[in-house]
Amino acid sequence: MKVRHALVNEFAGFERKLRAIARQDENAQRLMTTPSVGVLVALTFVAAVDAPERFRSSRAVGPHFGLTQRLENLIQVQQ
């Protein structure tokens, strides 16, 4: 029981730190306005994208991470 209590406290501390980091990041704040996107998802996405300008458009982000199919793949499936 003591171990569980210690772990719960440790995780609560991590969560507080993550929330503090997210409060300082404009992109994370914007992402968290999306339903079901919390602190961890927002910060992970911001860290993974890193420099948004490397993508030609916002539509290029999903396929880059395997979240959506590229247009070429969709055309092959339809044939």
mmCIF file of the N, C-alpha and C atoms, coordinates in Angstrom:
data_MODEL
# 
_entry.id   MODEL 
# 
loop_
_atom_site.group_PDB 
_atom_site.id 
_atom_site.type_symbol 
_atom_site.label_atom_id 
_atom_site.label_alt_id 
_atom_site.label_comp_id 
_atom_site.label_asym_id 
_atom_site.label_entity_id 
_atom_site.label_seq_id 
_atom_site.pdbx_PDB_ins_code 
_atom_site.Cartn_x 
_atom_site.Cartn_y 
_atom_site.Cartn_z 
_atom_site.occupancy 
_atom_site.B_iso_or_equiv 
_atom_site.pdbx_formal_charge 
_atom_site.auth_seq_id 
_atom_site.auth_comp_id 
_atom_site.auth_asym_id 
_atom_site.auth_atom_id 
_atom_site.pdbx_PDB_model_num 
ATOM 1   N N  . MET A 1 1  ? 0.817   -1.183 0.000   1.00 0.00 ? 1  MET A N  1 
ATOM 2   C CA . MET A 1 1  ? 0.000   0.000  0.000   1.00 0.00 ? 1  MET A CA 1 
ATOM 3   C C  . MET A 1 1  ? 0.872   1.263  0.000   1.00 0.00 ? 1  MET A C  1 
ATOM 4   N N  . LYS A 1 2  ? 1.994   1.222  0.709   1.00 0.00 ? 2  LYS A N  1 
ATOM 5   C CA . LYS A 1 2  ? 2.899   2.371  0.741   1.00 0.00 ? 2  LYS A CA 1 
ATOM 6   C C  . LYS A 1 2  ? 3.506   2.623  -0.634  1.00 0.00 ? 2  LYS A C  1 
ATOM 7   N N  . VAL A 1 3  ? 3.827   1.546  -1.328  1.00 0.00 ? 3  VAL A N  1 
ATOM 8   C CA . VAL A 1 3  ? 4.418   1.679  -2.663  1.00 0.00 ? 3  VAL A CA 1 
ATOM 9   C C  . VAL A 1 3  ? 3.415   2.329  -3.607  1.00 0.00 ? 3  VAL A C  1 
ATOM 10  N N  . ARG A 1 4  ? 2.178   1.871  -3.540  1.00 0.00 ? 4  ARG A N  1 
ATOM 11  C CA . ARG A 1 4  ? 1.132   2.443  -4.397  1.00 0.00 ? 4  ARG A CA 1 
ATOM 12  C C  . ARG A 1 4  ? 0.966   3.929  -4.105  1.00 0.00 ? 4  ARG A C  1 
ATOM 13  N N  . HIS A 1 5  ? 0.934   4.283  -2.844  1.00 0.00 ? 5  HIS A N  1 
ATOM 14  C CA . HIS A 1 5  ? 0.787   5.685  -2.448  1.00 0.00 ? 5  HIS A CA 1 
ATOM 15  C C  . HIS A 1 5  ? 1.968   6.516  -2.967  1.00 0.00 ? 5  HIS A C  1 
ATOM 16  N N  . ALA A 1 6  ? 3.165   5.971  -2.858  1.00 0.00 ? 6  ALA A N  1 
ATOM 17  C CA . ALA A 1 6  ? 4.357   6.677  -3.343  1.00 0.00 ? 6  ALA A CA 1 
ATOM 18  C C  . ALA A 1 6  ? 4.290   6.878  -4.855  1.00 0.00 ? 6  ALA A C  1 
ATOM 19  N N  . LEU A 1 7  ? 3.843   5.845  -5.575  1.00 0.00 ? 7  LEU A N  1 
ATOM 20  C CA . LEU A 1 7  ? 3.722   5.957  -7.034  1.00 0.00 ? 7  LEU A CA 1 
ATOM 21  C C  . LEU A 1 7  ? 2.665   6.983  -7.440  1.00 0.00 ? 7  LEU A C  1 
ATOM 22  N N  . VAL A 1 8  ? 1.541   6.970  -6.759  1.00 0.00 ? 8  VAL A N  1 
ATOM 23  C CA . VAL A 1 8  ? 0.477   7.941  -7.056  1.00 0.00 ? 8  VAL A CA 1 
ATOM 24  C C  . VAL A 1 8  ? 1.004   9.361  -6.851  1.00 0.00 ? 8  VAL A C  1 
ATOM 25  N N  . ASN A 1 9  ? 1.728   9.583  -5.769  1.00 0.00 ? 9  ASN A N  1 
ATOM 26  C CA . ASN A 1 9  ? 2.303   10.908 -5.507  1.00 0.00 ? 9  ASN A CA 1 
ATOM 27  C C  . ASN A 1 9  ? 3.334   11.296 -6.564  1.00 0.00 ? 9  ASN A C  1 
ATOM 28  N N  . GLU A 1 10 ? 4.141   10.324 -6.965  1.00 0.00 ? 10 GLU A N  1 
ATOM 29  C CA . GLU A 1 10 ? 5.163   10.573 -7.993  1.00 0.00 ? 10 GLU A CA 1 
ATOM 30  C C  . GLU A 1 10 ? 4.510   10.964 -9.319  1.00 0.00 ? 10 GLU A C  1 
ATOM 31  N N  . PHE A 1 11 ? 3.488   10.219 -9.722  1.00 0.00 ? 11 PHE A N  1 
ATOM 32  C CA . PHE A 1 11 ? 2.785   10.525 -10.971 1.00 0.00 ? 11 PHE A CA 1 
ATOM 33  C C  . PHE A 1 11 ? 2.074   11.876 -10.891 1.00 0.00 ? 11 PHE A C  1 
ATOM 34  N N  . ALA A 1 12 ? 1.532   12.198 -9.744  1.00 0.00 ? 12 ALA A N  1 
ATOM 35  C CA . ALA A 1 12 ? 0.878   13.501 -9.571  1.00 0.00 ? 12 ALA A CA 1 
ATOM 36  C C  . ALA A 1 12 ? 1.894   14.630 -9.753  1.00 0.00 ? 12 ALA A C  1 
ATOM 37  N N  . GLY A 1 13 ? 3.097   14.412 -9.258  1.00 0.00 ? 13 GLY A N  1 
ATOM 38  C CA . GLY A 1 13 ? 4.167   15.405 -9.440  1.00 0.00 ? 13 GLY A CA 1 
ATOM 39  C C  . GLY A 1 13 ? 4.537   15.568 -10.902 1.00 0.00 ? 13 GLY A C  1 
ATOM 40  N N  . PHE A 1 14 ? 4.641   14.448 -11.623 1.00 0.00 ? 14 PHE A N  1 
ATOM 41  C CA . PHE A 1 14 ? 4.934   14.510 -13.059 1.00 0.00 ? 14 PHE A CA 1 
ATOM 42  C C  . PHE A 1 14 ? 3.831   15.253 -13.802 1.00 0.00 ? 14 PHE A C  1 
ATOM 43  N N  . GLU A 1 15 ? 2.596   14.970 -13.438 1.00 0.00 ? 15 GLU A N  1 
ATOM 44  C CA . GLU A 1 15 ? 1.466   15.619 -14.104 1.00 0.00 ? 15 GLU A CA 1 
ATOM 45  C C  . GLU A 1 15 ? 1.490   17.133 -13.870 1.00 0.00 ? 15 GLU A C  1 
ATOM 46  N N  . ARG A 1 16 ? 1.813   17.548 -12.667 1.00 0.00 ? 16 ARG A N  1 
ATOM 47  C CA . ARG A 1 16 ? 1.909   18.990 -12.378 1.00 0.00 ? 16 ARG A CA 1 
ATOM 48  C C  . ARG A 1 16 ? 2.988   19.645 -13.236 1.00 0.00 ? 16 ARG A C  1 
ATOM 49  N N  . LYS A 1 17 ? 4.124   18.956 -13.364 1.00 0.00 ? 17 LYS A N  1 
ATOM 50  C CA . LYS A 1 17 ? 5.221   19.500 -14.179 1.00 0.00 ? 17 LYS A CA 1 
ATOM 51  C C  . LYS A 1 17 ? 4.815   19.592 -15.649 1.00 0.00 ? 17 LYS A C  1 
ATOM 52  N N  . LEU A 1 18 ? 4.143   18.557 -16.152 1.00 0.00 ? 18 LEU A N  1 
ATOM 53  C CA . LEU A 1 18 ? 3.699   18.578 -17.549 1.00 0.00 ? 18 LEU A CA 1 
ATOM 54  C C  . LEU A 1 18 ? 2.694   19.696 -17.788 1.00 0.00 ? 18 LEU A C  1 
ATOM 55  N N  . ARG A 1 19 ? 1.771   19.894 -16.852 1.00 0.00 ? 19 ARG A N  1 
ATOM 56  C CA . ARG A 1 19 ? 0.789   20.980 -16.989 1.00 0.00 ? 19 ARG A CA 1 
ATOM 57  C C  . ARG A 1 19 ? 1.482   22.346 -17.008 1.00 0.00 ? 19 ARG A C  1 
ATOM 58  N N  . ALA A 1 20 ? 2.511   22.506 -16.187 1.00 0.00 ? 20 ALA A N  1 
ATOM 59  C CA . ALA A 1 20 ? 3.253   23.772 -16.155 1.00 0.00 ? 20 ALA A CA 1 
ATOM 60  C C  . ALA A 1 20 ? 3.955   24.013 -17.491 1.00 0.00 ? 20 ALA A C  1 
ATOM 61  N N  . ILE A 1 21 ? 4.524   22.967 -18.057 1.00 0.00 ? 21 ILE A N  1 
ATOM 62  C CA . ILE A 1 21 ? 5.181   23.090 -19.363 1.00 0.00 ? 21 ILE A CA 1 
ATOM 63  C C  . ILE A 1 21 ? 4.158   23.437 -20.435 1.00 0.00 ? 21 ILE A C  1 
ATOM 64  N N  . ALA A 1 22 ? 3.018   22.760 -20.414 1.00 0.00 ? 22 ALA A N  1 
ATOM 65  C CA . ALA A 1 22 ? 1.976   22.993 -21.423 1.00 0.00 ? 22 ALA A CA 1 
ATOM 66  C C  . ALA A 1 22 ? 1.413   24.403 -21.324 1.00 0.00 ? 22 ALA A C  1 
ATOM 67  N N  . ARG A 1 23 ? 1.318   24.942 -20.119 1.00 0.00 ? 23 ARG A N  1 
ATOM 68  C CA . ARG A 1 23 ? 0.801   26.308 -19.950 1.00 0.00 ? 23 ARG A CA 1 
ATOM 69  C C  . ARG A 1 23 ? 1.696   27.334 -20.642 1.00 0.00 ? 23 ARG A C  1 
ATOM 70  N N  . GLN A 1 24 ? 2.973   27.014 -20.778 1.00 0.00 ? 24 GLN A N  1 
ATOM 71  C CA . GLN A 1 24 ? 3.926   27.944 -21.388 1.00 0.00 ? 24 GLN A CA 1 
ATOM 72  C C  . GLN A 1 24 ? 4.049   27.753 -22.900 1.00 0.00 ? 24 GLN A C  1 
ATOM 73  N N  . ASP A 1 25 ? 3.411   26.738 -23.449 1.00 0.00 ? 25 ASP A N  1 
ATOM 74  C CA . ASP A 1 25 ? 3.537   26.440 -24.875 1.00 0.00 ? 25 ASP A CA 1 
ATOM 75  C C  . ASP A 1 25 ? 2.232   26.762 -25.602 1.00 0.00 ? 25 ASP A C  1 
ATOM 76  N N  . GLU A 1 26 ? 2.292   27.751 -26.467 1.00 0.00 ? 26 GLU A N  1 
ATOM 77  C CA . GLU A 1 26 ? 1.096   28.198 -27.190 1.00 0.00 ? 26 GLU A CA 1 
ATOM 78  C C  . GLU A 1 26 ? 0.506   27.088 -28.061 1.00 0.00 ? 26 GLU A C  1 
ATOM 79  N N  . ASN A 1 27 ? 1.373   26.319 -28.718 1.00 0.00 ? 27 ASN A N  1 
ATOM 80  C CA . ASN A 1 27 ? 0.878   25.234 -29.579 1.00 0.00 ? 27 ASN A CA 1 
ATOM 81  C C  . ASN A 1 27 ? 0.185   24.148 -28.764 1.00 0.00 ? 27 ASN A C  1 
ATOM 82  N N  . ALA A 1 28 ? 0.744   23.809 -27.629 1.00 0.00 ? 28 ALA A N  1 
ATOM 83  C CA . ALA A 1 28 ? 0.121   22.803 -26.764 1.00 0.00 ? 28 ALA A CA 1 
ATOM 84  C C  . ALA A 1 28 ? -1.230  23.305 -26.271 1.00 0.00 ? 28 ALA A C  1 
ATOM 85  N N  . GLN A 1 29 ? -1.295  24.574 -25.904 1.00 0.00 ? 29 GLN A N  1 
ATOM 86  C CA . GLN A 1 29 ? -2.562  25.154 -25.450 1.00 0.00 ? 29 GLN A CA 1 
ATOM 87  C C  . GLN A 1 29 ? -3.620  25.063 -26.544 1.00 0.00 ? 29 GLN A C  1 
ATOM 88  N N  . ARG A 1 30 ? -3.229  25.371 -27.772 1.00 0.00 ? 30 ARG A N  1 
ATOM 89  C CA . ARG A 1 30 ? -4.170  25.327 -28.894 1.00 0.00 ? 30 ARG A CA 1 
ATOM 90  C C  . ARG A 1 30 ? -4.648  23.892 -29.132 1.00 0.00 ? 30 ARG A C  1 
ATOM 91  N N  . LEU A 1 31 ? -3.728  22.945 -29.083 1.00 0.00 ? 31 LEU A N  1 
ATOM 92  C CA . LEU A 1 31 ? -4.099  21.543 -29.298 1.00 0.00 ? 31 LEU A CA 1 
ATOM 93  C C  . LEU A 1 31 ? -5.050  21.046 -28.217 1.00 0.00 ? 31 LEU A C  1 
ATOM 94  N N  . MET A 1 32 ? -4.871  21.512 -26.993 1.00 0.00 ? 32 MET A N  1 
ATOM 95  C CA . MET A 1 32 ? -5.699  21.039 -25.885 1.00 0.00 ? 32 MET A CA 1 
ATOM 96  C C  . MET A 1 32 ? -7.125  21.572 -25.943 1.00 0.00 ? 32 MET A C  1 
ATOM 97  N N  . THR A 1 33 ? -7.417  22.475 -26.871 1.00 0.00 ? 33 THR A N  1 
ATOM 98  C CA . THR A 1 33 ? -8.802  22.909 -27.055 1.00 0.00 ? 33 THR A CA 1 
ATOM 99  C C  . THR A 1 33 ? -9.593  21.882 -27.858 1.00 0.00 ? 33 THR A C  1 
ATOM 100 N N  . THR A 1 34 ? -8.893  20.916 -28.454 1.00 0.00 ? 34 THR A N  1 
ATOM 101 C CA . THR A 1 34 ? -9.536  19.835 -29.199 1.00 0.00 ? 34 THR A CA 1 
ATOM 102 C C  . THR A 1 34 ? -10.068 18.807 -28.205 1.00 0.00 ? 34 THR A C  1 
ATOM 103 N N  . PRO A 1 35 ? -11.299 18.349 -28.386 1.00 0.00 ? 35 PRO A N  1 
ATOM 104 C CA . PRO A 1 35 ? -11.841 17.338 -27.473 1.00 0.00 ? 35 PRO A CA 1 
ATOM 105 C C  . PRO A 1 35 ? -10.940 16.098 -27.397 1.00 0.00 ? 35 PRO A C  1 
ATOM 106 N N  . SER A 1 36 ? -10.742 15.594 -26.211 1.00 0.00 ? 36 SER A N  1 
ATOM 107 C CA . SER A 1 36 ? -9.962  14.384 -25.919 1.00 0.00 ? 36 SER A CA 1 
ATOM 108 C C  . SER A 1 36 ? -8.456  14.561 -26.050 1.00 0.00 ? 36 SER A C  1 
ATOM 109 N N  . VAL A 1 37 ? -7.976  15.776 -26.298 1.00 0.00 ? 37 VAL A N  1 
ATOM 110 C CA . VAL A 1 37 ? -6.530  16.019 -26.345 1.00 0.00 ? 37 VAL A CA 1 
ATOM 111 C C  . VAL A 1 37 ? -6.132  16.664 -25.029 1.00 0.00 ? 37 VAL A C  1 
ATOM 112 N N  . GLY A 1 38 ? -5.357  15.913 -24.263 1.00 0.00 ? 38 GLY A N  1 
ATOM 113 C CA . GLY A 1 38 ? -4.905  16.412 -22.973 1.00 0.00 ? 38 GLY A CA 1 
ATOM 114 C C  . GLY A 1 38 ? -3.462  16.867 -23.029 1.00 0.00 ? 38 GLY A C  1 
ATOM 115 N N  . VAL A 1 39 ? -2.900  17.070 -21.868 1.00 0.00 ? 39 VAL A N  1 
ATOM 116 C CA . VAL A 1 39 ? -1.541  17.586 -21.740 1.00 0.00 ? 39 VAL A CA 1 
ATOM 117 C C  . VAL A 1 39 ? -0.527  16.662 -22.409 1.00 0.00 ? 39 VAL A C  1 
ATOM 118 N N  . LEU A 1 40 ? -0.598  15.388 -22.114 1.00 0.00 ? 40 LEU A N  1 
ATOM 119 C CA . LEU A 1 40 ? 0.400   14.455 -22.629 1.00 0.00 ? 40 LEU A CA 1 
ATOM 120 C C  . LEU A 1 40 ? 0.348   14.349 -24.151 1.00 0.00 ? 40 LEU A C  1 
ATOM 121 N N  . VAL A 1 41 ? -0.836  14.228 -24.715 1.00 0.00 ? 41 VAL A N  1 
ATOM 122 C CA . VAL A 1 41 ? -0.975  14.132 -26.173 1.00 0.00 ? 41 VAL A CA 1 
ATOM 123 C C  . VAL A 1 41 ? -0.491  15.424 -26.825 1.00 0.00 ? 41 VAL A C  1 
ATOM 124 N N  . ALA A 1 42 ? -0.891  16.560 -26.281 1.00 0.00 ? 42 ALA A N  1 
ATOM 125 C CA . ALA A 1 42 ? -0.504  17.845 -26.867 1.00 0.00 ? 42 ALA A CA 1 
ATOM 126 C C  . ALA A 1 42 ? 1.009   18.034 -26.850 1.00 0.00 ? 42 ALA A C  1 
ATOM 127 N N  . LEU A 1 43 ? 1.641   17.774 -25.722 1.00 0.00 ? 43 LEU A N  1 
ATOM 128 C CA . LEU A 1 43 ? 3.090   17.953 -25.631 1.00 0.00 ? 43 LEU A CA 1 
ATOM 129 C C  . LEU A 1 43 ? 3.840   16.953 -26.502 1.00 0.00 ? 43 LEU A C  1 
ATOM 130 N N  . THR A 1 44 ? 3.335   15.728 -26.587 1.00 0.00 ? 44 THR A N  1 
ATOM 131 C CA . THR A 1 44 ? 3.967   14.722 -27.444 1.00 0.00 ? 44 THR A CA 1 
ATOM 132 C C  . THR A 1 44 ? 3.893   15.145 -28.903 1.00 0.00 ? 44 THR A C  1 
ATOM 133 N N  . PHE A 1 45 ? 2.734   15.633 -29.327 1.00 0.00 ? 45 PHE A N  1 
ATOM 134 C CA . PHE A 1 45 ? 2.555   16.066 -30.710 1.00 0.00 ? 45 PHE A CA 1 
ATOM 135 C C  . PHE A 1 45 ? 3.449   17.268 -31.017 1.00 0.00 ? 45 PHE A C  1 
ATOM 136 N N  . VAL A 1 46 ? 3.497   18.233 -30.106 1.00 0.00 ? 46 VAL A N  1 
ATOM 137 C CA . VAL A 1 46 ? 4.345   19.412 -30.303 1.00 0.00 ? 46 VAL A CA 1 
ATOM 138 C C  . VAL A 1 46 ? 5.810   18.994 -30.420 1.00 0.00 ? 46 VAL A C  1 
ATOM 139 N N  . ALA A 1 47 ? 6.243   18.080 -29.576 1.00 0.00 ? 47 ALA A N  1 
ATOM 140 C CA . ALA A 1 47 ? 7.632   17.621 -29.625 1.00 0.00 ? 47 ALA A CA 1 
ATOM 141 C C  . ALA A 1 47 ? 7.925   16.854 -30.911 1.00 0.00 ? 47 ALA A C  1 
ATOM 142 N N  . ALA A 1 48 ? 6.971   16.052 -31.366 1.00 0.00 ? 48 ALA A N  1 
ATOM 143 C CA . ALA A 1 48 ? 7.180   15.253 -32.579 1.00 0.00 ? 48 ALA A CA 1 
ATOM 144 C C  . ALA A 1 48 ? 7.204   16.124 -33.828 1.00 0.00 ? 48 ALA A C  1 
ATOM 145 N N  . VAL A 1 49 ? 6.311   17.099 -33.904 1.00 0.00 ? 49 VAL A N  1 
ATOM 146 C CA . VAL A 1 49 ? 6.271   17.986 -35.076 1.00 0.00 ? 49 VAL A CA 1 
ATOM 147 C C  . VAL A 1 49 ? 7.498   18.893 -35.079 1.00 0.00 ? 49 VAL A C  1 
ATOM 148 N N  . ASP A 1 50 ? 7.898   19.367 -33.924 1.00 0.00 ? 50 ASP A N  1 
ATOM 149 C CA . ASP A 1 50 ? 9.076   20.196 -33.723 1.00 0.00 ? 50 ASP A CA 1 
ATOM 150 C C  . ASP A 1 50 ? 9.016   21.503 -34.510 1.00 0.00 ? 50 ASP A C  1 
ATOM 151 N N  . ALA A 1 51 ? 9.278   21.464 -35.803 1.00 0.00 ? 51 ALA A N  1 
ATOM 152 C CA . ALA A 1 51 ? 9.286   22.675 -36.635 1.00 0.00 ? 51 ALA A CA 1 
ATOM 153 C C  . ALA A 1 51 ? 8.177   22.560 -37.675 1.00 0.00 ? 51 ALA A C  1 
ATOM 154 N N  . PRO A 1 52 ? 7.012   23.136 -37.412 1.00 0.00 ? 52 PRO A N  1 
ATOM 155 C CA . PRO A 1 52 ? 5.876   22.991 -38.332 1.00 0.00 ? 52 PRO A CA 1 
ATOM 156 C C  . PRO A 1 52 ? 6.164   23.472 -39.749 1.00 0.00 ? 52 PRO A C  1 
ATOM 157 N N  . GLU A 1 53 ? 7.087   24.407 -39.896 1.00 0.00 ? 53 GLU A N  1 
ATOM 158 C CA . GLU A 1 53 ? 7.372   24.947 -41.222 1.00 0.00 ? 53 GLU A CA 1 
ATOM 159 C C  . GLU A 1 53 ? 8.009   23.921 -42.169 1.00 0.00 ? 53 GLU A C  1 
ATOM 160 N N  . ARG A 1 54 ? 8.446   22.790 -41.648 1.00 0.00 ? 54 ARG A N  1 
ATOM 161 C CA . ARG A 1 54 ? 9.024   21.766 -42.529 1.00 0.00 ? 54 ARG A CA 1 
ATOM 162 C C  . ARG A 1 54 ? 7.957   21.016 -43.323 1.00 0.00 ? 54 ARG A C  1 
ATOM 163 N N  . PHE A 1 55 ? 6.688   21.229 -42.988 1.00 0.00 ? 55 PHE A N  1 
ATOM 164 C CA . PHE A 1 55 ? 5.585   20.614 -43.724 1.00 0.00 ? 55 PHE A CA 1 
ATOM 165 C C  . PHE A 1 55 ? 4.998   21.638 -44.688 1.00 0.00 ? 55 PHE A C  1 
ATOM 166 N N  . ARG A 1 56 ? 4.718   21.186 -45.911 1.00 0.00 ? 56 ARG A N  1 
ATOM 167 C CA . ARG A 1 56 ? 4.155   22.098 -46.912 1.00 0.00 ? 56 ARG A CA 1 
ATOM 168 C C  . ARG A 1 56 ? 2.784   22.619 -46.492 1.00 0.00 ? 56 ARG A C  1 
ATOM 169 N N  . SER A 1 57 ? 2.007   21.762 -45.838 1.00 0.00 ? 57 SER A N  1 
ATOM 170 C CA . SER A 1 57 ? 0.680   22.166 -45.374 1.00 0.00 ? 57 SER A CA 1 
ATOM 171 C C  . SER A 1 57 ? 0.327   21.335 -44.149 1.00 0.00 ? 57 SER A C  1 
ATOM 172 N N  . SER A 1 58 ? -0.743  21.723 -43.486 1.00 0.00 ? 58 SER A N  1 
ATOM 173 C CA . SER A 1 58 ? -1.171  20.962 -42.308 1.00 0.00 ? 58 SER A CA 1 
ATOM 174 C C  . SER A 1 58 ? -1.616  19.556 -42.701 1.00 0.00 ? 58 SER A C  1 
ATOM 175 N N  . ARG A 1 59 ? -2.052  19.391 -43.937 1.00 0.00 ? 59 ARG A N  1 
ATOM 176 C CA . ARG A 1 59 ? -2.480  18.067 -44.412 1.00 0.00 ? 59 ARG A CA 1 
ATOM 177 C C  . ARG A 1 59 ? -1.318  17.078 -44.530 1.00 0.00 ? 59 ARG A C  1 
ATOM 178 N N  . ALA A 1 60 ? -0.100  17.575 -44.582 1.00 0.00 ? 60 ALA A N  1 
ATOM 179 C CA . ALA A 1 60 ? 1.073   16.710 -44.720 1.00 0.00 ? 60 ALA A CA 1 
ATOM 180 C C  . ALA A 1 60 ? 1.505   16.107 -43.385 1.00 0.00 ? 60 ALA A C  1 
ATOM 181 N N  . VAL A 1 61 ? 1.010   16.631 -42.285 1.00 0.00 ? 61 VAL A N  1 
ATOM 182 C CA . VAL A 1 61 ? 1.438   16.159 -40.964 1.00 0.00 ? 61 VAL A CA 1 
ATOM 183 C C  . VAL A 1 61 ? 0.905   14.759 -40.669 1.00 0.00 ? 61 VAL A C  1 
ATOM 184 N N  . GLY A 1 62 ? -0.370  14.525 -40.924 1.00 0.00 ? 62 GLY A N  1 
ATOM 185 C CA . GLY A 1 62 ? -0.979  13.218 -40.641 1.00 0.00 ? 62 GLY A CA 1 
ATOM 186 C C  . GLY A 1 62 ? -0.270  12.066 -41.325 1.00 0.00 ? 62 GLY A C  1 
ATOM 187 N N  . PRO A 1 63 ? -0.076  12.133 -42.646 1.00 0.00 ? 63 PRO A N  1 
ATOM 188 C CA . PRO A 1 63 ? 0.627   11.045 -43.333 1.00 0.00 ? 63 PRO A CA 1 
ATOM 189 C C  . PRO A 1 63 ? 2.069   10.863 -42.846 1.00 0.00 ? 63 PRO A C  1 
ATOM 190 N N  . HIS A 1 64 ? 2.722   11.952 -42.473 1.00 0.00 ? 64 HIS A N  1 
ATOM 191 C CA . HIS A 1 64 ? 4.102   11.857 -41.991 1.00 0.00 ? 64 HIS A CA 1 
ATOM 192 C C  . HIS A 1 64 ? 4.199   10.933 -40.777 1.00 0.00 ? 64 HIS A C  1 
ATOM 193 N N  . PHE A 1 65 ? 3.201   10.990 -39.913 1.00 0.00 ? 65 PHE A N  1 
ATOM 194 C CA . PHE A 1 65 ? 3.198   10.167 -38.708 1.00 0.00 ? 65 PHE A CA 1 
ATOM 195 C C  . PHE A 1 65 ? 2.388   8.886  -38.860 1.00 0.00 ? 65 PHE A C  1 
ATOM 196 N N  . GLY A 1 66 ? 1.920   8.617  -40.081 1.00 0.00 ? 66 GLY A N  1 
ATOM 197 C CA . GLY A 1 66 ? 1.151   7.399  -40.315 1.00 0.00 ? 66 GLY A CA 1 
ATOM 198 C C  . GLY A 1 66 ? -0.269  7.471  -39.791 1.00 0.00 ? 66 GLY A C  1 
ATOM 199 N N  . LEU A 1 67 ? -0.765  8.671  -39.551 1.00 0.00 ? 67 LEU A N  1 
ATOM 200 C CA . LEU A 1 67 ? -2.117  8.824  -39.018 1.00 0.00 ? 67 LEU A CA 1 
ATOM 201 C C  . LEU A 1 67 ? -3.172  8.780  -40.110 1.00 0.00 ? 67 LEU A C  1 
ATOM 202 N N  . THR A 1 68 ? -2.791  9.155  -41.322 1.00 0.00 ? 68 THR A N  1 
ATOM 203 C CA . THR A 1 68 ? -3.694  9.091  -42.475 1.00 0.00 ? 68 THR A CA 1 
ATOM 204 C C  . THR A 1 68 ? -2.903  8.560  -43.656 1.00 0.00 ? 68 THR A C  1 
ATOM 205 N N  . GLN A 1 69 ? -3.612  8.083  -44.646 1.00 0.00 ? 69 GLN A N  1 
ATOM 206 C CA . GLN A 1 69 ? -2.928  7.557  -45.822 1.00 0.00 ? 69 GLN A CA 1 
ATOM 207 C C  . GLN A 1 69 ? -2.539  8.689  -46.756 1.00 0.00 ? 69 GLN A C  1 
ATOM 208 N N  . ARG A 1 70 ? -1.437  8.475  -47.446 1.00 0.00 ? 70 ARG A N  1 
ATOM 209 C CA . ARG A 1 70 ? -1.038  9.422  -48.480 1.00 0.00 ? 70 ARG A CA 1 
ATOM 210 C C  . ARG A 1 70 ? -1.954  9.237  -49.680 1.00 0.00 ? 70 ARG A C  1 
ATOM 211 N N  . LEU A 1 71 ? -2.089  10.259 -50.484 1.00 0.00 ? 71 LEU A N  1 
ATOM 212 C CA . LEU A 1 71 ? -2.953  10.221 -51.652 1.00 0.00 ? 71 LEU A CA 1 
ATOM 213 C C  . LEU A 1 71 ? -2.567  9.077  -52.583 1.00 0.00 ? 71 LEU A C  1 
ATOM 214 N N  . GLU A 1 72 ? -1.267  8.846  -52.769 1.00 0.00 ? 72 GLU A N  1 
ATOM 215 C CA . GLU A 1 72 ? -0.824  7.761  -53.653 1.00 0.00 ? 72 GLU A CA 1 
ATOM 216 C C  . GLU A 1 72 ? -1.344  6.409  -53.163 1.00 0.00 ? 72 GLU A C  1 
ATOM 217 N N  . ASN A 1 73 ? -1.321  6.200  -51.850 1.00 0.00 ? 73 ASN A N  1 
ATOM 218 C CA . ASN A 1 73 ? -1.801  4.938  -51.277 1.00 0.00 ? 73 ASN A CA 1 
ATOM 219 C C  . ASN A 1 73 ? -3.303  4.779  -51.483 1.00 0.00 ? 73 ASN A C  1 
ATOM 220 N N  . LEU A 1 74 ? -4.042  5.858  -51.354 1.00 0.00 ? 74 LEU A N  1 
ATOM 221 C CA . LEU A 1 74 ? -5.487  5.793  -51.562 1.00 0.00 ? 74 LEU A CA 1 
ATOM 222 C C  . LEU A 1 74 ? -5.813  5.444  -53.009 1.00 0.00 ? 74 LEU A C  1 
ATOM 223 N N  . ILE A 1 75 ? -5.064  6.003  -53.943 1.00 0.00 ? 75 ILE A N  1 
ATOM 224 C CA . ILE A 1 75 ? -5.290  5.720  -55.364 1.00 0.00 ? 75 ILE A CA 1 
ATOM 225 C C  . ILE A 1 75 ? -5.016  4.252  -55.650 1.00 0.00 ? 75 ILE A C  1 
ATOM 226 N N  . GLN A 1 76 ? -3.946  3.687  -55.080 1.00 0.00 ? 76 GLN A N  1 
ATOM 227 C CA . GLN A 1 76 ? -3.617  2.276  -55.286 1.00 0.00 ? 76 GLN A CA 1 
ATOM 228 C C  . GLN A 1 76 ? -4.711  1.374  -54.733 1.00 0.00 ? 76 GLN A C  1 
ATOM 229 N N  . VAL A 1 77 ? -5.273  1.716  -53.597 1.00 0.00 ? 77 VAL A N  1 
ATOM 230 C CA . VAL A 1 77 ? -6.327  0.908  -52.978 1.00 0.00 ? 77 VAL A CA 1 
ATOM 231 C C  . VAL A 1 77 ? -7.573  0.909  -53.847 1.00 0.00 ? 77 VAL A C  1 
ATOM 232 N N  . GLN A 1 78 ? -7.889  2.055  -54.461 1.00 0.00 ? 78 GLN A N  1 
ATOM 233 C CA . GLN A 1 78 ? -9.091  2.168  -55.279 1.00 0.00 ? 78 GLN A CA 1 
ATOM 234 C C  . GLN A 1 78 ? -8.968  1.430  -56.604 1.00 0.00 ? 78 GLN A C  1 
ATOM 235 N N  . GLN A 1 79 ? -7.767  1.192  -57.102 1.00 0.00 ? 79 GLN A N  1 
ATOM 236 C CA . GLN A 1 79 ? -7.586  0.550  -58.408 1.00 0.00 ? 79 GLN A CA 1 
ATOM 237 C C  . GLN A 1 79 ? -7.812  -0.915 -58.366 1.00 0.00 ? 79 GLN A C  1 
# 
